[in-house]
C-alpha cells in the first residue's frame, strides 16, 4: 500500500520510523493535543507500531508515514476501528516545521480517496476526536468534509464525522 500525492508519499509505518516519529511526538505542540501528553518512550512507540501493523493485518486500521520529497518523514496519519463509535477514528500528527503548508489536509484527502477502493475501509463511518483548542486540526478535518458530530466529550474534545 502506497499513496502518492503531489507533495507527499504515504506508506505503512515501519519500525525504522521510530526515531523520526519519536521526535515529532516529543514536540510540545504535538503532545499538548494528544493522549500521550506526558510523552512516549521509544519502547512504547515500537509497541504502538506493532499494534498498528497487527490492526492492518486484521483489517481494523492502518497507520501511514507521511513522507516529503521521498525521504523525510514529517508525520503520520492513521485510522483505527473504535467500537464505541462504530466507526474508524482518524488520528494524525505532523512535525511542527511542516505545519501551515496543508500537508495534513493533502494526506487526509488522499487517504479518503484511496479508501474508496478498499471495502473494509469504506464500510464504516470515519470520525475524528479533536481537542477544542486544536484549531489547525479542526480546520484540516472540516476542509476534508468532516462535520461536527458531538459538541463535547469530557469537556475537551469535539467529535467530527465524515
C-alpha positions in Angstrom: 0.0 0.0 0.0 1.5 3.3 -1.1 -0.3 6.6 -1.8 1.4 9.2 -3.8 0.2 12.8 -4.0 1.6 16.0 -5.5 3.9 16.7 -2.5 3.8 13.5 -0.3 4.1 9.8 -0.2 2.0 7.8 2.3 3.2 4.3 3.2 2.7 2.0 6.1 4.6 2.9 9.2 7.7 0.8 9.9 10.0 0.2 12.8 12.7 2.2 11.1 10.4 5.3 11.5 10.7 5.2 15.3 13.5 7.9 15.6 11.7 10.5 13.4 8.3 9.7 14.7 9.5 9.9 18.3 10.9 13.4 17.5 7.5 14.6 16.3 5.6 13.0 19.2 8.0 14.7 21.6 7.4 18.2 20.3 5.4 20.1 22.9 3.0 21.4 20.3 2.2 17.8 19.3 2.0 16.4 22.9 -0.5 19.0 24.2 -3.3 17.8 21.9 -2.7 14.0 22.2 -3.4 11.2 24.6 0.3 10.9 25.5 0.7 14.4 26.9 3.4 13.2 29.3 5.5 11.7 26.5 6.1 8.4 24.9 9.2 6.3 25.1 10.8 4.6 22.1 9.8 1.2 23.5 6.2 2.3 23.8 6.4 3.7 20.3 7.7 0.4 18.9 4.8 -1.4 20.6 2.4 1.2 19.1 3.8 0.5 15.6 3.5 -3.3 16.2 -0.2 -2.7 17.2 -0.7 -0.7 14.0 0.8 -3.4 11.9 -1.5 -6.0 13.6 -4.5 -3.8 13.1 -3.8 -3.5 9.4 -3.4 -7.3 9.0 -6.8 -7.7 10.8 -8.4 -5.0 8.6 -9.1 -2.9 11.6 -7.0 0.1 10.7 -3.8 1.5 9.2 -1.2 4.0 10.1 0.8 5.6 7.4 4.1 7.5 7.5 3.9 10.9 5.7 7.0 11.3 3.6 8.0 14.6 2.0 10.2 14.6 -1.1 10.6 10.8 -0.9 12.9 11.0 2.0 11.9 13.0 5.1 9.2 11.6 7.5 7.2 14.6 8.5 4.3 12.9 10.3 1.8 10.1 10.4 -1.9 9.6 9.8 -4.0 6.6 10.8 -7.5 5.3 11.1 -8.3 2.6 13.6 -11.7 1.0 14.3 -13.2 2.2 17.5 -16.1 0.0 18.6 -17.5 2.7 21.0 -18.2 4.9 17.9 -18.8 2.0 15.5 -16.5 3.9 13.2 -12.9 4.4 12.2 -11.2 7.1 14.3 -8.8 9.3 12.4 -5.6 10.4 14.1 -2.6 12.4 12.8 0.5 14.3 13.9 2.8 16.5 11.8 6.2 17.9 12.6 5.8 21.5 13.7 8.3 22.6 11.0 5.9 21.4 8.3 2.6 22.9 9.6 0.9 25.6 7.7 1.5 24.1 4.2 -1.7 22.0 4.1 0.3 18.7 4.1 -2.0 17.1 6.6 -5.1 18.1 4.6 -3.4 16.6 1.5 -2.6 13.4 3.3 -6.2 13.1 4.8 -7.8 13.8 1.4 -5.5 11.2 -0.3 -6.4 8.6 2.4 -10.1 9.3 1.9 -9.8 8.8 -1.8 -7.7 5.7 -1.5 -10.1 4.1 1.0 -13.0 4.2 -1.6 -11.3 1.3 -3.3 -11.0 -0.9 -0.1 -14.2 -2.4 1.1 -13.3 -2.7 4.8 -12.2 1.0 4.9 -15.3 2.4 3.2 -17.8 0.2 5.1 -17.8 2.3 8.2 -18.0 6.0 9.1 -14.9 7.9 9.9 -14.7 10.2 13.0 -12.0 12.5 14.4 -11.7 13.3 18.1 -10.0 16.7 18.3 -9.2 18.9 21.2 -11.3 22.1 21.2 -8.2 24.3 21.1 -6.6 22.5 18.2 -7.8 24.9 15.6 -5.4 23.6 12.9 -6.7 20.0 13.2 -10.3 21.2 13.3 -9.6 23.2 10.0 -8.0 20.1 8.5 -10.9 17.8 9.1 -13.6 20.3 8.2 -11.8 21.2 4.9 -11.8 17.4 4.2 -15.6 17.2 4.5 -16.0 16.2 8.2 -18.8 17.9 10.1 -19.5 18.3 13.8 -21.0 15.1 15.3 -20.8 15.7 19.0 -20.1 19.1 20.6 -18.2 18.0 23.7 -16.7 14.9 25.1 -15.1 15.1 28.5 -15.3 18.9 28.1 -12.2 18.9 26.0 -12.9 17.3 22.6 -15.2 17.8 19.6 -16.1 14.8 17.5 -16.2 15.2 13.8 -17.8 12.7 11.3 -17.2 12.1 7.7 
